[in-house]
Amino acid sequence: MKLVESMSEARKETLKSHQTPSRPWQYVADDLFELEGKSYLVTSDYFSDFFELEPPQKHNVDVCYQEAQSTVRKARHTGTASY
């Protein structure tokens, strides 16, 4: 019960929101996560809320960054984002 009590007494911080983009793919977010033992790279567009999931080629920050950049380039070129 002490954990619950200490959690309720913890300092609450306000949620910081991001600036709203004026065009698609101006701001993107990337994240790595695991689901059922498989790793994925998710890239999402803040403007349209479009997202893409891909299994990363390697667990390397540089490679994941390049894959995310490739996703953004493809989306800009093909217009796959819903505006």
C-alpha positions in Angstrom: 0.0 0.0 0.0 3.0 2.3 0.5 3.7 2.4 -3.2 0.2 3.5 -4.1 0.5 6.2 -1.4 3.8 7.5 -2.6 2.6 7.5 -6.2 -0.3 9.8 -5.3 2.0 12.1 -3.5 4.5 12.3 -6.4 4.9 15.7 -8.1 2.6 15.9 -11.1 4.0 17.5 -14.3 2.0 19.1 -17.0 2.1 17.4 -20.4 4.2 19.4 -23.0 2.6 19.4 -26.4 4.5 19.9 -29.6 4.0 22.7 -32.1 1.4 21.9 -34.8 3.1 21.5 -38.2 1.9 23.5 -41.2 2.6 20.8 -43.7 2.9 17.0 -43.9 6.2 15.3 -42.9 7.5 18.6 -41.4 7.7 16.9 -38.0 8.0 13.1 -37.6 8.5 10.8 -34.7 10.4 7.5 -34.6 10.4 4.8 -32.1 11.6 1.2 -31.7 9.4 -1.3 -29.9 9.0 -5.1 -29.4 5.8 -7.0 -29.8 5.6 -10.8 -29.3 9.4 -11.1 -29.5 9.7 -9.1 -32.8 11.2 -5.6 -33.1 9.6 -2.9 -35.1 10.4 0.7 -36.2 7.4 3.0 -36.3 7.6 6.4 -38.1 4.7 8.8 -37.7 3.8 12.1 -39.2 2.5 14.7 -36.7 0.4 16.5 -39.4 -1.7 13.7 -40.6 -1.2 11.0 -37.9 -0.1 8.7 -40.7 2.3 6.0 -39.5 4.3 3.2 -40.9 5.6 0.1 -39.2 8.7 -1.7 -40.5 11.0 -4.3 -39.0 14.4 -2.7 -38.6 17.2 -4.3 -40.5 19.6 -4.0 -37.6 19.4 -2.8 -34.0 21.7 0.1 -34.8 20.8 3.8 -34.3 22.4 4.9 -37.6 20.6 2.2 -39.6 17.3 2.9 -38.0 17.7 6.6 -38.7 18.4 5.8 -42.4 15.3 3.6 -42.5 13.2 6.4 -41.0 14.6 8.9 -43.5 13.7 6.5 -46.3 10.1 6.2 -45.1 9.7 10.0 -45.0 11.2 10.3 -48.5 8.9 7.6 -49.9 5.8 9.2 -48.2 6.7 12.6 -49.6 7.3 11.3 -53.1 4.3 9.0 -53.3 1.9 11.0 -51.3 1.0 8.1 -49.1 0.1 10.3 -46.1 -3.5 11.2 -45.7 -3.8 15.0 -45.7 
